[in-house]
Amino acid sequence: MSGRAFELQLKGYGLTTAEIHYRLPDYPKFLQLYIWQEYDLAPNFPELKGFLDFWQKDLEGPLHSIRIVHQRLIEPREWRAVDGIISIH
């Protein structure tokens, strides 16, 4: 895990995966699949929204549907203060 990824997780970001179905301009009857994955903030998903804005402005394949899965990898319940010292032989 990179330092940036860990820093984002500490700020509340979680791993977001988007399954993006889109149509090819030359073959509109066929659906293609693109998998996008990045650290993002739920429920607003600013990173994903930025990527989808880029897609609609700069790419030719019109979007058909998007399925999103999000999981925070570090949550507050995993952090706890330890009081004392534990000695191990």
Stockholm file with secondary structure:
# STOCKHOLM 1.0

chainA/1-89         MSGRAFELQLKGYGLTTAEIHYRLPDYPKFLQLYIWQEYDLAPNFPELKGFLDFWQKDLEGPLHSIRIVHQRLIEPREWRAVDGIISIH
#=GR chainA/1-89 SS CCHHHHHHHHTTCEEEEEEEEEECSSCTTCEEEEEEEEEECTTTCHHHHHHHHHHHHHCCSCEEEEEEEEECSSCGGGCCCCCSCCCCC
#=GC SS_cons        CCHHHHHHHHTTCEEEEEEEEEECSSCTTCEEEEEEEEEECTTTCHHHHHHHHHHHHHCCSCEEEEEEEEECSSCGGGCCCCCSCCCCC
//
